[in-house]
Amino acid sequence: MFTFLTILIIIVSVFITLIVLIQNPKGGGLMGGLGTTTSNIIGVQSAGDVMEKTTWGATILLFALCVLTAFVVPKTGNAAKAKTLTEQAAKMQVPTVPQSTPSSTSPLKQNTQPESK
């Protein structure tokens, strides 16, 4: 399933690249060479609209395929090993730190005499 989705993503990406290269917002590009064929089929005015809608549709399809692929990506690692490590960590006891009483002299107060120059 993962391989199939990856191949679909590659195909849709190449299709989007070709569609974007064909269209040009200023009316030129490769669309000019296909102008006679396109104008006979869908008309000159709506050719840009169809290409734009095709680009947006293919982009949404690519996004959906990428999200779907994230859910079916093969998991790496050993799940049993991870579960065992989690159980071992849960069984470990955290050592307690012995409580010490504060001393009367703090390390900051040891050198209180001014230095003579």
HELIX and SHEET records of a PDB file:
HELIX    1   1 PHE A    2  ILE A   22  1                                  21    
HELIX    2   2 GLY A   29  MET A   31  5                                   3    
HELIX    3   3 GLY A   35  ILE A   41  1                                   7    
HELIX    4   4 VAL A   44  VAL A   72  1                                  29    
HELIX    5   5 ALA A   79  LYS A   91  1                                  13    
HELIX    6   6 PRO A  107  LYS A  109  5                                   3    
END                                                                             
